[in-house]
Amino acid sequence: MYSCFCRVLGVGLAFLFAYHNYRPIKEIRDMVMQDDNGTQKQFQNELDYIKSSVIHTLEHQDRLNDFISMQLPIMRSEYLGKLLKGYAGDIDMDEDTLKFMQLEFVSDEFLVLMAEISENSSFFTSLTEKEWVLARFVLENIGSEIIDKSYKQQFVELQRNRVAFIVNLPQDTKPEVANNEIRQVVTLFMHVLCDKCNMIVTLGISEIHKGIFKIRECYDEALKSLEHSRLLGKGNAIFLKSLPSRMIIIIQ
């Protein structure tokens, strides 16, 4: 009699413990087995289903990450374009957003270098859209390679024949040192484009400004100096000082 009671008690406790341990798995199963209409699909092996669901979710996340990676250059260009043109109120500027956009700034000192490609360049043969895309690609790669040796930069397409580089200077860079280095960078940039790529490019370079919201001011100055440079003829570069009377022509 006593042994029967112990068996019944043991079976009851085993059932209780099994139910207690199975309940979280059942809840997870019920959660992941919900389809779009809220109905449940029947599976005999909950653990296998949970495993397959987790794998499917991870694969879906990988596809989503791949899609974001492909679209990131477009999103970043649009983001930087708004920043250049002063639409800062329309974009988030927090650390998480900058990290998502893969934007890293080493200081709050910036300048903008704007470049305009001449359609008279020997680089072109028929001025097709494909050639313009290739021309901007060449500017991005050569400019990035040369500028990145001294500074961090971000490339932005503005128009078919116009691009910009947002240049981020190291912390506490002395203006006179930066100005000399930038002239050397721009000189090398233009010579490489002219001699190696048969490309005529006109440049406008802004003053150095402090603060990420001053990038709009850098953009305006770069555009202004570009317009002055165009008046002197294509293939020039001008560094615009605080006043128009203090313009310095660095390449002719």
Protein Blocks (a to p, Z undefined) as FASTA:
>chain_A
ZZmmmmmmmmmmmmmmmmmmmmmmmmmmmmmmpcfkopacddfblmlmmmmmmmmmmmmm
mmmmmmmmmmmmmmmmmmmmmmmnopammpcfbfklmmmnopacfbfcdcdddddddfkb
fkbmnlpaklmmmmmmmmmmmmmmmmmmmmccddddfblmbccddddddehiafklmmmm
mmmmmmmmmmmmmmmnopacddddddddedjklmmmmmmmmmmmmmmmmmnoghiacddd
fblklcccfbZZ
